[in-house]
Amino acid sequence: MSDDWTWHYNPDAAHVTDGLPIEVITEVERLAEELTVLGYDAAAAGRGPAHGGGLRTLDIFGGRGYFMYPAPERLRAISIVRVVWIG
């Protein structure tokens, strides 16, 4: 089994990013890629429970928004479940 991590929108990109500015979507996707590079340490990024794959929150654009994701180690995947843009 590979140790490579992946990321995806859950349930899909249309549901999670609908109505968001393209700059916000681009930043979320950039950060999601960085989280995959962190691998197991992605569960410690942002705020939230550091163990057990619980829901994490990571700020974007200096706190003008955030996205939420679980990072369960057993799946080796980041699931972006919500993006909030305060702008």
C-alpha positions as CSV (number, residue, x, y, z in Angstrom):
1,M,0.0,0.0,0.0
2,S,1.3,3.4,-0.9
3,D,1.9,6.1,1.7
4,D,0.9,8.8,-0.7
5,W,-2.0,11.0,0.5
6,T,-4.7,12.4,-1.7
7,W,-7.4,15.0,-1.3
8,H,-11.0,15.5,-2.6
9,Y,-14.1,17.5,-2.1
10,N,-16.8,15.6,-0.2
11,P,-19.4,15.1,-1.5
12,D,-18.1,16.9,-4.6
13,A,-16.6,20.2,-5.7
14,A,-20.0,21.7,-6.9
15,H,-21.5,21.2,-3.5
16,V,-18.6,22.5,-1.4
17,T,-17.4,25.4,-3.6
18,D,-20.7,26.7,-5.1
19,G,-20.7,30.5,-5.3
20,L,-17.2,31.0,-4.0
21,P,-14.7,33.3,-5.8
22,I,-12.2,31.5,-7.9
23,E,-9.4,32.9,-5.8
24,V,-10.8,31.2,-2.7
25,I,-11.2,27.9,-4.5
26,T,-7.6,28.2,-5.8
27,E,-6.3,28.8,-2.3
28,V,-8.2,26.0,-0.8
29,E,-6.9,23.6,-3.5
30,R,-3.3,24.9,-3.0
31,L,-3.5,24.3,0.7
32,A,-5.1,20.9,0.2
33,E,-2.1,19.9,-1.9
34,E,0.2,21.0,0.9
35,L,-1.8,18.9,3.4
36,T,-1.2,15.8,1.2
37,V,2.5,16.5,1.3
38,L,2.3,16.6,5.2
39,G,0.7,13.2,5.1
40,Y,0.2,12.0,8.7
41,D,1.0,15.4,10.0
42,A,-2.0,16.9,8.2
43,A,-4.1,15.8,11.2
44,A,-2.1,18.4,13.3
45,A,-2.6,21.3,11.0
46,G,-5.2,24.0,11.7
47,R,-7.5,23.7,14.7
48,G,-9.4,20.7,16.1
49,P,-8.7,17.2,17.5
50,A,-5.2,16.2,16.5
51,H,-5.8,12.5,16.7
52,G,-8.4,10.1,15.4
53,G,-9.2,11.8,12.1
54,G,-11.6,14.3,13.6
55,L,-12.8,17.4,11.8
56,R,-10.0,20.1,11.4
57,T,-10.4,23.8,10.5
58,L,-7.7,25.6,8.5
59,D,-7.8,29.4,8.0
60,I,-7.4,30.9,4.5
61,F,-6.3,34.4,3.6
62,G,-5.4,35.5,7.1
63,G,-8.6,34.4,8.7
64,R,-11.0,35.9,6.1
65,G,-12.3,32.4,5.6
66,Y,-11.6,28.7,6.5
67,F,-12.2,25.2,5.3
68,M,-13.0,22.1,7.2
69,Y,-11.6,18.6,6.7
70,P,-11.1,15.3,8.4
71,A,-7.7,13.6,7.8
72,P,-8.2,10.0,8.9
73,E,-4.8,8.3,8.8
74,R,-6.2,4.9,7.8
75,L,-7.6,6.4,4.5
76,R,-4.6,8.7,3.8
77,A,-7.0,11.2,2.4
78,I,-8.0,14.8,3.0
79,S,-11.8,15.4,2.5
80,I,-12.7,19.1,2.1
81,V,-16.2,19.1,3.5
82,R,-16.9,22.8,3.9
83,V,-15.5,26.1,2.8
84,V,-16.6,29.4,4.5
85,W,-15.7,32.7,3.0
86,I,-16.2,35.8,5.1
87,G,-14.3,38.0,2.7
